[in-house]
Amino acid sequence: MRLIDADALIKWLSEWELQESPGWGANGYGDAKVAETIKEAIDAVEKMPTIDPVKRGKWDVDRYMYMTMTCSVCGWIFEHYGGLDEEWNYCPHCGSKNEVDG
């Protein structure tokens, strides 16, 4: 997968349409077709799903009396009485990718 700046692409398509379409086709048919095609491309780009930036944090672990892990991004506290049966590599509250610290 390749991430792009969709806003920059839309701007480029809009500017390209203004610069290139007036000289295309006879009697304006080509101009209208180019403009319609570019508008369809812009609509398609705007409908694409977005990917939110990955939040990164760490689990601040306190092993006094019982284990607690606090997310450094949102402050959510996970309490576990006993050993951790599974490794938590993300916070279920805010979704940040977390590493264990401590």
N, C-alpha and C positions, 0 to 999 in steps of 0.2 A: 504494500500500500504506500502511496505517495501523498503526503499532505501538501496542500497548496493554499495560498491566500485567495479565497473565493472573492473577496471584495476587490482585490487588485485585478483579478480576471474580469470581473464585471466592468470595472472601470476601463480596462484595456479594450474590451469588446465594444463598449459604448463609444470610446474615442475612435476606434477603428471604423465603426459604422459611419461616424460623422466625416471622417477623412476619405474613406474609400467609396462609399456607395453613390455619391453624386455622379461619378464618371461611368457607372456600370449600365449597360443595356440601352436599347433604343426606346424612346418615348416613355422613359421612367419605369418600364416594366421590371427591368433588372434591378433598379434601385429599390422598388417596393419589395421584390423577392428577397434581396439581400437584407433589407431592414427587417423583414418578417423573420427570416432565418436567424438573424442575430438576436432579435427579441426572444425567439424560442430558446436559443442557447442560454441567454441570460436567465429566463424563467427556469430552465432545467438546473442551472447552477444554484439558483436560490432555493430550489426544492431539495437539494442534496442534504443528507444528514450532516450534522456538525459533530465534531469531536472536541469535547471539553479538555482543557489542559489537565494533565495528571497532577494531582496534589501529592506531595511526598512529605512524610513525617517519620516519626519513630514512636515506638511504645516505650514509655518511661515505666519501668517495672519496679514495684515495691514488694519485696518478699518478706516483710515483717508481718508476723501472725498469719496472714493469708495473702495470697498473691493478688495484687491489683496491677493492671496495666492501664495507663492513661495515654490517650492519643494526644500527641503534641500539636496536632492541627486544630482539633475542635474541643479537646478537653474531656471527651467521653471516657468514662471509667468502666473497665471490664473487671469484675471480681470473680475469682475462681478459687474455690476451696479444694486444694489438692493440686496435683501436677497438671500441666497443660497436655491434653491428649492430642491436640492438633496445633499446628503453628498458624498463628494469625498473621497473614502478610498484608492485610488491609483492615481499615476500620469500618465496621458495618454501619456506623452512624453517619460518617461523612464521605466514605469511599476512598480516603487517602491510602496510598501504598505506604505501609509502615515497616520499618525494621525494628527488631528488638534491641533495646539499649538497657544495659544494666544486668 
